[in-house]
Amino acid sequence: MKESSLNILNRIQLNYKKLSKGQRLIADYIINNYDKVAFMTASKLGEKVGVSESTVVRFATALGYGGYPKLQKELQEFIKTKLTTVQRLELSSDYNDEEDILKKVMKADVENIKKTIEETDAYVFQSVTDIILEAKKVYILGLRSSTVLAEYLGFYLNFILDDVSVVPSGINDVFDQLINIDEKDVIIGISFPRYSKKTLEALKYAKTKRAAIIGITDSNYSPIKEIADFTLTARSNMASFVDSLVAPMSLINALIVGVSMKEKDKITSTFKTLENIWNEYDIYLKNRD
């Protein structure tokens, strides 16, 4: 396994014998307190462990990171799947100032979108739109907070494609809805921390039926990455206990537009028909003179 694909705890284990005495103290503290270290500065960590800030910086370099901020960023990604909702709420000290909450939350969302743009692979994005268009049937699965994303994606893809099904999480079990999935179909699995176990199980089942698997998730550490044929990632850095779904929604918007532009003639005809129906049944508020 390449070192770049290891999480921080794996890296510590791999390099432990090479570390200095002071660096081992840091390593031991991180192993036992990684949820706290993720939000500590290098100086604060050094103070806690009893070593200098420069020792902390050298420790990060010894593990293969380009400085302490990159180590800290990876720790924050790593703990997303580990923290309970209560722990996330307790760690949200940055959001205690009521007057500043609006700016901080919205700036975090803007930053999530910027990072998503930078990290999205154009080839993967185009491949995903092609797979969706070529599929006999498109299944969309998103549970818990991801339900809203799945419903939104399904709402618009139903205007473009002939057979789209948003897998519900209601009375019938998810697996009941996937009983007929096969190699001609595609399932889009949407999952963000804390990752739904049932979503992952359903995608694994679809894989046994040889369906194409597309994942929409938050990072390369997501368990969906190991299952999906193609994965689109959108940053979802936490703001308190709330999942930030702004960047995922923006990515899904782009996906809808990407698919629609390849079926422009078809959807133009569809919307002309729908406009007549909407007018006939008075669906939308009419413009006032």
TORTIKOL-723780 format. One record per residue (C-alpha): residue in three letters; residue number from 1; chain; x, y, z. Coordinates in Angstrom, 3 decimals, always signed. Each point is the difference from the previous one (the first is absolute). Layout:
// TORTIKOL-723780
<type: ALA&seq: NUM&mol: A&x: X&y: Y&z: Z>
...
//
This chain:
// TORTIKOL-723780
<type: MET&seq: 1&mol: A&x: +0.000&y: +0.000&z: +0.000>
<type: LYS&seq: 2&mol: A&x: +1.297&y: +3.454&z: -0.900>
<type: GLU&seq: 3&mol: A&x: +0.729&y: +2.241&z: +2.989>
<type: SER&seq: 4&mol: A&x: -2.162&y: +2.733&z: -1.533>
<type: SER&seq: 5&mol: A&x: -3.037&y: -2.281&z: +0.348>
<type: LEU&seq: 6&mol: A&x: +0.590&y: -0.726&z: +3.715>
<type: ASN&seq: 7&mol: A&x: -1.919&y: +1.806&z: +2.710>
<type: ILE&seq: 8&mol: A&x: +1.946&y: +1.782&z: +2.717>
<type: LEU&seq: 9&mol: A&x: -0.220&y: -2.837&z: +2.535>
<type: ASN&seq: 10&mol: A&x: +1.370&y: -2.430&z: -2.592>
<type: ARG&seq: 11&mol: A&x: +2.868&y: +2.406&z: -0.717>
<type: ILE&seq: 12&mol: A&x: +0.850&y: +0.302&z: +3.686>
<type: GLN&seq: 13&mol: A&x: +0.098&y: -3.784&z: +0.325>
<type: LEU&seq: 14&mol: A&x: +2.163&y: -0.337&z: -3.122>
<type: ASN&seq: 15&mol: A&x: +2.534&y: +2.635&z: +1.077>
<type: TYR&seq: 16&mol: A&x: -0.082&y: -0.368&z: +3.792>
<type: LYS&seq: 17&mol: A&x: +3.407&y: -1.678&z: +0.399>
<type: LYS&seq: 18&mol: A&x: +1.677&y: +2.775&z: -2.006>
<type: LEU&seq: 19&mol: A&x: -1.370&y: +2.806&z: +2.178>
<type: SER&seq: 20&mol: A&x: +1.999&y: +1.838&z: +2.647>
<type: LYS&seq: 21&mol: A&x: -0.952&y: -0.213&z: +3.674>
<type: GLY&seq: 22&mol: A&x: -1.884&y: +3.306&z: -0.140>
<type: GLN&seq: 23&mol: A&x: -1.756&y: -0.960&z: -3.219>
<type: ARG&seq: 24&mol: A&x: -1.126&y: -3.290&z: +1.562>
<type: LEU&seq: 25&mol: A&x: -1.632&y: +1.960&z: +2.799>
<type: ILE&seq: 26&mol: A&x: -1.963&y: +1.913&z: -2.661>
<type: ALA&seq: 27&mol: A&x: -0.891&y: -3.224&z: -1.796>
<type: ASP&seq: 28&mol: A&x: -1.267&y: -1.641&z: +3.190>
<type: TYR&seq: 29&mol: A&x: -2.095&y: +3.049&z: +0.861>
<type: ILE&seq: 30&mol: A&x: -1.572&y: +0.136&z: -3.473>
<type: ILE&seq: 31&mol: A&x: -0.877&y: -3.710&z: +0.062>
<type: ASN&seq: 32&mol: A&x: -1.884&y: +0.463&z: +3.283>
<type: ASN&seq: 33&mol: A&x: -1.439&y: +3.479&z: -0.651>
<type: TYR&seq: 34&mol: A&x: -0.298&y: +0.458&z: -3.783>
<type: ASP&seq: 35&mol: A&x: -3.452&y: +1.582&z: +0.317>
<type: LYS&seq: 36&mol: A&x: +1.490&y: +2.816&z: +2.125>
<type: VAL&seq: 37&mol: A&x: +3.254&y: +0.398&z: -1.949>
<type: ALA&seq: 38&mol: A&x: -1.958&y: +0.625&z: -3.221>
<type: PHE&seq: 39&mol: A&x: -0.849&y: +3.464&z: +1.340>
<type: MET&seq: 40&mol: A&x: +3.283&y: +0.833&z: +1.794>
<type: THR&seq: 41&mol: A&x: +2.682&y: +2.321&z: -1.320>
<type: ALA&seq: 42&mol: A&x: +3.568&y: -1.315&z: -0.191>
<type: SER&seq: 43&mol: A&x: +0.979&y: +2.113&z: +3.018>
<type: LYS&seq: 44&mol: A&x: -2.978&y: -1.218&z: +2.026>
<type: LEU&seq: 45&mol: A&x: +0.800&y: -3.632&z: -0.819>
<type: GLY&seq: 46&mol: A&x: +3.643&y: +0.526&z: +0.942>
<type: GLU&seq: 47&mol: A&x: -1.028&y: +1.609&z: +3.287>
<type: LYS&seq: 48&mol: A&x: -2.355&y: -2.883&z: +0.777>
<type: VAL&seq: 49&mol: A&x: +2.623&y: -2.648&z: -0.709>
<type: GLY&seq: 50&mol: A&x: +2.958&y: +1.884&z: +1.495>
<type: VAL&seq: 51&mol: A&x: +2.039&y: +0.602&z: -3.170>
<type: SER&seq: 52&mol: A&x: +0.788&y: +3.047&z: -2.134>
<type: GLU&seq: 53&mol: A&x: -2.139&y: +1.214&z: -2.883>
<type: SER&seq: 54&mol: A&x: +2.902&y: -0.726&z: -2.379>
<type: THR&seq: 55&mol: A&x: -0.010&y: -3.636&z: +1.162>
<type: VAL&seq: 56&mol: A&x: -3.679&y: -0.222&z: -0.963>
<type: VAL&seq: 57&mol: A&x: +0.778&y: +1.442&z: -3.437>
<type: ARG&seq: 58&mol: A&x: +2.877&y: -2.460&z: -0.497>
<type: PHE&seq: 59&mol: A&x: -2.318&y: -2.816&z: +1.099>
<type: ALA&seq: 60&mol: A&x: -2.444&y: +0.904&z: -2.785>
<type: THR&seq: 61&mol: A&x: +2.840&y: +0.010&z: -2.524>
<type: ALA&seq: 62&mol: A&x: +1.275&y: -3.357&z: +1.263>
<type: LEU&seq: 63&mol: A&x: -3.416&y: -1.507&z: -0.776>
<type: GLY&seq: 64&mol: A&x: +0.140&y: +1.320&z: -3.557>
<type: TYR&seq: 65&mol: A&x: -2.170&y: +3.105&z: +0.329>
<type: GLY&seq: 66&mol: A&x: +0.996&y: +3.369&z: -1.417>
<type: GLY&seq: 67&mol: A&x: -0.347&y: +1.659&z: +3.383>
<type: TYR&seq: 68&mol: A&x: -2.259&y: -0.164&z: +3.051>
<type: PRO&seq: 69&mol: A&x: -3.067&y: +1.626&z: -1.668>
<type: LYS&seq: 70&mol: A&x: -0.179&y: -2.896&z: -2.494>
<type: LEU&seq: 71&mol: A&x: +0.236&y: -2.544&z: +2.807>
<type: GLN&seq: 72&mol: A&x: -2.749&y: +1.834&z: +1.865>
<type: LYS&seq: 73&mol: A&x: -2.191&y: +0.158&z: -3.097>
<type: GLU&seq: 74&mol: A&x: +0.309&y: -3.763&z: -0.448>
<type: LEU&seq: 75&mol: A&x: -0.889&y: -0.558&z: +3.641>
<type: GLN&seq: 76&mol: A&x: -3.142&y: +2.095&z: -0.431>
<type: GLU&seq: 77&mol: A&x: -0.982&y: -2.071&z: -3.036>
<type: PHE&seq: 78&mol: A&x: +0.741&y: -3.209&z: +1.881>
<type: ILE&seq: 79&mol: A&x: -2.151&y: +0.793&z: +3.031>
<type: LYS&seq: 80&mol: A&x: -3.097&y: +0.850&z: -2.032>
<type: THR&seq: 81&mol: A&x: -1.034&y: -3.638&z: +0.119>
<type: LYS&seq: 82&mol: A&x: +0.980&y: -0.406&z: +3.658>
<type: LEU&seq: 83&mol: A&x: -1.805&y: +2.833&z: +1.772>
<type: THR&seq: 84&mol: A&x: -3.502&y: -0.265&z: +1.402>
<type: THR&seq: 85&mol: A&x: -2.402&y: +2.893&z: -0.504>
<type: VAL&seq: 86&mol: A&x: +0.542&y: +1.068&z: +3.613>
<type: GLN&seq: 87&mol: A&x: +3.793&y: +0.055&z: -0.471>
<type: ARG&seq: 88&mol: A&x: -0.346&y: +2.075&z: -3.164>
<type: LEU&seq: 89&mol: A&x: -2.148&y: +2.492&z: +1.881>
<type: GLU&seq: 90&mol: A&x: +2.508&y: +0.215&z: +2.851>
<type: LEU&seq: 91&mol: A&x: +2.855&y: +0.736&z: -2.431>
<type: SER&seq: 92&mol: A&x: -1.841&y: +2.825&z: -1.765>
<type: SER&seq: 93&mol: A&x: +1.532&y: +2.796&z: +2.094>
<type: ASP&seq: 94&mol: A&x: +0.528&y: +2.135&z: -3.120>
<type: TYR&seq: 95&mol: A&x: -3.758&y: +0.535&z: -0.197>
<type: ASN&seq: 96&mol: A&x: -0.646&y: +1.405&z: +3.480>
<type: ASP&seq: 97&mol: A&x: -0.113&y: +3.666&z: -1.035>
<type: GLU&seq: 98&mol: A&x: -3.597&y: +0.553&z: -1.159>
<type: GLU&seq: 99&mol: A&x: +0.817&y: +3.163&z: -1.950>
<type: ASP&seq: 100&mol: A&x: +2.705&y: -1.808&z: -1.962>
<type: ILE&seq: 101&mol: A&x: -1.803&y: -3.291&z: -0.684>
<type: LEU&seq: 102&mol: A&x: -1.559&y: +1.148&z: -3.282>
<type: LYS&seq: 103&mol: A&x: +3.341&y: +1.035&z: -1.513>
<type: LYS&seq: 104&mol: A&x: +1.968&y: -2.994&z: +1.289>
<type: VAL&seq: 105&mol: A&x: -2.490&y: -2.612&z: -1.184>
<type: MET&seq: 106&mol: A&x: -0.464&y: +1.552&z: -3.439>
<type: LYS&seq: 107&mol: A&x: +3.741&y: +0.547&z: -0.465>
<type: ALA&seq: 108&mol: A&x: +0.547&y: -3.660&z: +0.875>
<type: ASP&seq: 109&mol: A&x: -2.540&y: -0.967&z: -2.670>
<type: VAL&seq: 110&mol: A&x: +1.748&y: +2.205&z: -2.574>
<type: GLU&seq: 111&mol: A&x: +3.313&y: -1.643&z: +0.888>
<type: ASN&seq: 112&mol: A&x: -1.583&y: -3.445&z: -0.385>
<type: ILE&seq: 113&mol: A&x: -1.135&y: +0.889&z: -3.528>
<type: LYS&seq: 114&mol: A&x: +3.444&y: +1.384&z: -0.930>
<type: LYS&seq: 115&mol: A&x: +1.706&y: -3.178&z: +1.212>
<type: THR&seq: 116&mol: A&x: -2.529&y: -2.155&z: -1.856>
<type: ILE&seq: 117&mol: A&x: +0.714&y: +1.838&z: -3.253>
<type: GLU&seq: 118&mol: A&x: +3.758&y: -0.460&z: +0.480>
<type: GLU&seq: 119&mol: A&x: -0.246&y: -3.683&z: +0.837>
<type: THR&seq: 120&mol: A&x: -2.579&y: -1.195&z: -2.548>
<type: ASP&seq: 121&mol: A&x: +1.531&y: -2.020&z: -2.835>
<type: ALA&seq: 122&mol: A&x: -1.521&y: +1.070&z: -3.344>
<type: TYR&seq: 123&mol: A&x: +0.549&y: -3.467&z: -1.489>
<type: VAL&seq: 124&mol: A&x: -1.850&y: -1.680&z: +2.874>
<type: PHE&seq: 125&mol: A&x: -2.822&y: +2.551&z: -0.257>
<type: GLN&seq: 126&mol: A&x: -0.431&y: -0.625&z: -3.751>
<type: SER&seq: 127&mol: A&x: +0.200&y: -3.768&z: +0.514>
<type: VAL&seq: 128&mol: A&x: -2.775&y: +0.198&z: +2.583>
<type: THR&seq: 129&mol: A&x: -2.314&y: +1.940&z: -2.319>
<type: ASP&seq: 130&mol: A&x: +0.637&y: -2.561&z: -2.767>
<type: ILE&seq: 131&mol: A&x: -0.738&y: -2.956&z: +2.290>
<type: ILE&seq: 132&mol: A&x: -3.253&y: +1.609&z: +1.146>
<type: LEU&seq: 133&mol: A&x: -1.127&y: +0.618&z: -3.572>
<type: GLU&seq: 134&mol: A&x: +0.864&y: -3.520&z: -1.145>
<type: ALA&seq: 135&mol: A&x: -1.763&y: -1.780&z: +2.867>
<type: LYS&seq: 136&mol: A&x: -3.283&y: -1.819&z: -0.518>
<type: LYS&seq: 137&mol: A&x: -1.173&y: +1.179&z: +3.422>
<type: VAL&seq: 138&mol: A&x: +1.463&y: +2.455&z: +2.491>
<type: TYR&seq: 139&mol: A&x: -0.415&y: -0.665&z: +3.711>
<type: ILE&seq: 140&mol: A&x: +0.776&y: +2.761&z: +2.492>
<type: LEU&seq: 141&mol: A&x: +0.621&y: -0.796&z: +3.643>
<type: GLY&seq: 142&mol: A&x: +0.614&y: +2.476&z: +2.815>
<type: LEU&seq: 143&mol: A&x: -1.047&y: -0.546&z: +3.600>
<type: ARG&seq: 144&mol: A&x: -0.114&y: +2.161&z: +3.125>
<type: SER&seq: 145&mol: A&x: +1.144&y: +3.561&z: -0.814>
<type: SER&seq: 146&mol: A&x: +0.877&y: -1.115&z: -3.545>
<type: THR&seq: 147&mol: A&x: -3.680&y: -0.676&z: -0.735>
<type: VAL&seq: 148&mol: A&x: -0.540&y: +3.605&z: -1.075>
<type: LEU&seq: 149&mol: A&x: +2.859&y: -0.284&z: -2.530>
<type: ALA&seq: 150&mol: A&x: -1.356&y: -3.245&z: -1.415>
<type: GLU&seq: 151&mol: A&x: -3.513&y: +1.415&z: -0.395>
<type: TYR&seq: 152&mol: A&x: +1.318&y: +3.154&z: -1.676>
<type: LEU&seq: 153&mol: A&x: +2.153&y: -1.947&z: -2.461>
<type: GLY&seq: 154&mol: A&x: -2.871&y: -2.374&z: -0.749>
<type: PHE&seq: 155&mol: A&x: -2.473&y: +2.838&z: -0.546>
<type: TYR&seq: 156&mol: A&x: +2.071&y: +1.501&z: -2.822>
<type: LEU&seq: 157&mol: A&x: +1.338&y: -3.200&z: -1.564>
<type: ASN&seq: 158&mol: A&x: -3.604&y: -1.146&z: -0.432>
<type: PHE&seq: 159&mol: A&x: -0.468&y: +2.864&z: -2.478>
<type: ILE&seq: 160&mol: A&x: +2.990&y: -1.186&z: -2.026>
<type: LEU&seq: 161&mol: A&x: +0.047&y: -3.794&z: +0.170>
<type: ASP&seq: 162&mol: A&x: -2.626&y: -2.664&z: -0.573>
<type: ASP&seq: 163&mol: A&x: +0.436&y: -2.125&z: +3.113>
<type: VAL&seq: 164&mol: A&x: +1.219&y: +1.559&z: +3.248>
<type: SER&seq: 165&mol: A&x: -0.815&y: -1.344&z: +3.450>
<type: VAL&seq: 166&mol: A&x: +0.813&y: +1.659&z: +3.307>
<type: VAL&seq: 167&mol: A&x: +0.258&y: -2.888&z: +2.450>
<type: PRO&seq: 168&mol: A&x: -2.243&y: +0.846&z: +2.963>
<type: SER&seq: 169&mol: A&x: +0.839&y: -0.817&z: +3.609>
<type: GLY&seq: 170&mol: A&x: -3.583&y: -0.413&z: +1.096>
<type: ILE&seq: 171&mol: A&x: -2.173&y: -3.083&z: +0.471>
<type: ASN&seq: 172&mol: A&x: +1.775&y: -2.242&z: -2.470>
<type: ASP&seq: 173&mol: A&x: +3.599&y: -0.937&z: +0.679>
<type: VAL&seq: 174&mol: A&x: +2.665&y: +1.520&z: -2.253>
<type: PHE&seq: 175&mol: A&x: +0.901&y: -3.471&z: -1.279>
<type: ASP&seq: 176&mol: A&x: -3.611&y: -0.584&z: -1.090>
<type: GLN&seq: 177&mol: A&x: +0.338&y: +2.991&z: -2.325>
<type: LEU&seq: 178&mol: A&x: +3.223&y: -1.333&z: -1.525>
<type: ILE&seq: 179&mol: A&x: -1.164&y: -3.568&z: -0.654>
<type: ASN&seq: 180&mol: A&x: -0.007&y: +0.451&z: -3.800>
<type: ILE&seq: 181&mol: A&x: +3.197&y: +2.014&z: -0.375>
<type: ASP&seq: 182&mol: A&x: +2.455&y: -1.490&z: -2.508>
<type: GLU&seq: 183&mol: A&x: +3.082&y: +0.671&z: -2.121>
<type: LYS&seq: 184&mol: A&x: -1.880&y: +2.383&z: -2.306>
<type: ASP&seq: 185&mol: A&x: -0.873&y: +2.324&z: +2.870>
<type: VAL&seq: 186&mol: A&x: +1.841&y: +2.589&z: +2.045>
<type: ILE&seq: 187&mol: A&x: -0.454&y: +0.905&z: +3.641>
<type: ILE&seq: 188&mol: A&x: +1.088&y: +3.381&z: +1.337>
<type: GLY&seq: 189&mol: A&x: +0.811&y: -0.276&z: +3.686>
<type: ILE&seq: 190&mol: A&x: +0.100&y: +3.257&z: +1.950>
<type: SER&seq: 191&mol: A&x: +1.543&y: -0.092&z: +3.469>
<type: PHE&seq: 192&mol: A&x: +1.607&y: +2.564&z: +2.289>
<type: PRO&seq: 193&mol: A&x: +1.250&y: -0.277&z: +3.591>
<type: ARG&seq: 194&mol: A&x: -1.244&y: -1.642&z: +2.052>
<type: TYR&seq: 195&mol: A&x: -0.228&y: -2.596&z: -2.776>
<type: SER&seq: 196&mol: A&x: -3.165&y: -2.087&z: -0.093>
<type: LYS&seq: 197&mol: A&x: +0.779&y: -3.701&z: +0.414>
<type: LYS&seq: 198&mol: A&x: -3.056&y: -0.983&z: -2.044>
<type: THR&seq: 199&mol: A&x: +1.124&y: +2.118&z: -2.965>
<type: LEU&seq: 200&mol: A&x: +3.337&y: -1.829&z: -0.058>
<type: GLU&seq: 201&mol: A&x: -1.650&y: -3.409&z: +0.321>
<type: ALA&seq: 202&mol: A&x: -2.393&y: +0.806&z: -2.857>
<type: LEU&seq: 203&mol: A&x: +2.848&y: +1.082&z: -2.278>
<type: LYS&seq: 204&mol: A&x: +1.891&y: -3.203&z: +0.778>
<type: TYR&seq: 205&mol: A&x: -3.108&y: -1.967&z: -0.908>
<type: ALA&seq: 206&mol: A&x: -0.377&y: +1.914&z: -3.283>
<type: LYS&seq: 207&mol: A&x: +3.633&y: -0.789&z: -0.768>
<type: THR&seq: 208&mol: A&x: -0.713&y: -3.733&z: +0.326>
<type: LYS&seq: 209&mol: A&x: -2.685&y: +0.517&z: -2.666>
<type: ARG&seq: 210&mol: A&x: +2.680&y: +1.633&z: -2.204>
<type: ALA&seq: 211&mol: A&x: -1.730&y: +3.375&z: -0.142>
<type: ALA&seq: 212&mol: A&x: +2.196&y: +3.069&z: -0.541>
<type: ILE&seq: 213&mol: A&x: +0.648&y: +1.818&z: +3.272>
<type: ILE&seq: 214&mol: A&x: +0.395&y: +3.784&z: +0.202>
<type: GLY&seq: 215&mol: A&x: +0.844&y: +1.536&z: +3.366>
<type: ILE&seq: 216&mol: A&x: -0.628&y: +3.578&z: +1.069>
<type: THR&seq: 217&mol: A&x: +1.741&y: +0.604&z: +3.303>
<type: ASP&seq: 218&mol: A&x: +2.337&y: +2.292&z: +1.905>
<type: SER&seq: 219&mol: A&x: +3.570&y: -1.313&z: -0.292>
<type: ASN&seq: 220&mol: A&x: +2.382&y: -2.771&z: -0.953>
<type: TYR&seq: 221&mol: A&x: -0.424&y: -1.386&z: +3.528>
<type: SER&seq: 222&mol: A&x: -3.675&y: -0.723&z: -0.600>
<type: PRO&seq: 223&mol: A&x: -0.862&y: -3.727&z: +0.026>
<type: ILE&seq: 224&mol: A&x: -1.940&y: +0.528&z: -3.235>
<type: LYS&seq: 225&mol: A&x: +3.324&y: +0.563&z: -1.782>
<type: GLU&seq: 226&mol: A&x: +0.875&y: -3.687&z: +0.399>
<type: ILE&seq: 227&mol: A&x: -3.314&y: -1.141&z: -1.521>
<type: ALA&seq: 228&mol: A&x: -0.690&y: +2.459&z: -2.820>
<type: ASP&seq: 229&mol: A&x: +1.235&y: -0.259&z: -3.589>
<type: PHE&seq: 230&mol: A&x: +0.154&y: +3.800&z: -0.114>
<type: THR&seq: 231&mol: A&x: -0.154&y: +2.432&z: +2.912>
<type: LEU&seq: 232&mol: A&x: -0.801&y: +3.707&z: -0.001>
<type: THR&seq: 233&mol: A&x: +1.055&y: +1.779&z: +3.169>
<type: ALA&seq: 234&mol: A&x: -1.409&y: +3.212&z: +1.433>
<type: ARG&seq: 235&mol: A&x: +1.344&y: +1.617&z: +3.143>
<type: SER&seq: 236&mol: A&x: -2.364&y: -0.149&z: +2.960>
<type: ASN&seq: 237&mol: A&x: +2.058&y: +1.379&z: +2.876>
<type: MET&seq: 238&mol: A&x: -2.088&y: +0.106&z: +3.125>
<type: ALA&seq: 239&mol: A&x: -1.539&y: +3.127&z: +1.489>
<type: SER&seq: 240&mol: A&x: -1.015&y: -1.110&z: +3.478>
<type: PHE&seq: 241&mol: A&x: -2.183&y: -3.145&z: -0.152>
<type: VAL&seq: 242&mol: A&x: -1.493&y: +1.102&z: -3.327>
<type: ASP&seq: 243&mol: A&x: +1.122&y: -1.693&z: -3.204>
<type: SER&seq: 244&mol: A&x: +1.005&y: +2.591&z: -2.590>
<type: LEU&seq: 245&mol: A&x: -1.689&y: -1.124&z: -3.205>
<type: VAL&seq: 246&mol: A&x: +0.607&y: +3.179&z: -2.012>
<type: ALA&seq: 247&mol: A&x: +2.960&y: -1.309&z: -2.030>
<type: PRO&seq: 248&mol: A&x: -1.661&y: -3.424&z: -0.554>
<type: MET&seq: 249&mol: A&x: -3.116&y: +1.774&z: -1.290>
<type: SER&seq: 250&mol: A&x: +2.119&y: +2.138&z: -2.322>
<type: LEU&seq: 251&mol: A&x: +1.766&y: -3.109&z: -1.324>
<type: ILE&seq: 252&mol: A&x: -3.354&y: -1.669&z: -0.603>
<type: ASN&seq: 253&mol: A&x: -1.196&y: +3.106&z: -1.848>
<type: ALA&seq: 254&mol: A&x: +3.040&y: -0.291&z: -2.265>
<type: LEU&seq: 255&mol: A&x: -0.727&y: -3.693&z: -0.546>
<type: ILE&seq: 256&mol: A&x: -3.601&y: +0.725&z: -0.988>
<type: VAL&seq: 257&mol: A&x: +1.109&y: +2.685&z: -2.452>
<type: GLY&seq: 258&mol: A&x: +2.727&y: -2.300&z: -1.374>
<type: VAL&seq: 259&mol: A&x: -2.522&y: -2.755&z: -0.711>
<type: SER&seq: 260&mol: A&x: -2.628&y: +2.387&z: -1.378>
<type: MET&seq: 261&mol: A&x: +2.366&y: +1.631&z: -2.492>
<type: LYS&seq: 262&mol: A&x: +0.553&y: -3.396&z: -1.611>
<type: GLU&seq: 263&mol: A&x: -3.779&y: -0.445&z: -0.365>
<type: LYS&seq: 264&mol: A&x: -0.881&y: +3.598&z: -0.873>
<type: ASP&seq: 265&mol: A&x: -2.385&y: -0.729&z: -2.881>
<type: LYS&seq: 266&mol: A&x: -1.902&y: -2.585&z: +2.016>
<type: ILE&seq: 267&mol: A&x: -0.502&y: +2.141&z: +3.077>
<type: THR&seq: 268&mol: A&x: -0.975&y: +3.032&z: -2.110>
<type: SER&seq: 269&mol: A&x: -2.887&y: -2.057&z: -1.375>
<type: THR&seq: 270&mol: A&x: -0.843&y: -1.298&z: +3.481>
<type: PHE&seq: 271&mol: A&x: -0.154&y: +3.452&z: +1.533>
<type: LYS&seq: 272&mol: A&x: -2.157&y: +1.354&z: -2.825>
<type: THR&seq: 273&mol: A&x: -2.519&y: -2.723&z: +0.764>
<type: LEU&seq: 274&mol: A&x: +0.256&y: +0.614&z: +3.738>
<type: GLU&seq: 275&mol: A&x: -0.526&y: +3.750&z: -0.412>
<type: ASN&seq: 276&mol: A&x: -3.316&y: -0.702&z: -1.712>
<type: ILE&seq: 277&mol: A&x: -1.019&y: -2.357&z: +2.813>
<type: TRP&seq: 278&mol: A&x: +1.073&y: +2.465&z: +2.703>
<type: ASN&seq: 279&mol: A&x: -1.985&y: +2.785&z: -1.665>
<type: GLU&seq: 280&mol: A&x: -3.087&y: -2.180&z: -0.458>
<type: TYR&seq: 281&mol: A&x: -0.083&y: -1.080&z: +3.638>
<type: ASP&seq: 282&mol: A&x: +1.101&y: +3.367&z: +1.400>
<type: ILE&seq: 283&mol: A&x: +3.090&y: -1.414&z: +1.732>
<type: TYR&seq: 284&mol: A&x: +1.976&y: +3.228&z: +0.311>
<type: LEU&seq: 285&mol: A&x: -0.916&y: +3.536&z: +0.974>
<type: LYS&seq: 286&mol: A&x: -0.771&y: +2.015&z: -3.112>
<type: ASN&seq: 287&mol: A&x: +1.885&y: +3.207&z: -0.829>
<type: ARG&seq: 288&mol: A&x: -2.001&y: +3.081&z: +0.917>
<type: ASP&seq: 289&mol: A&x: -0.544&y: +2.805&z: -2.504>
//
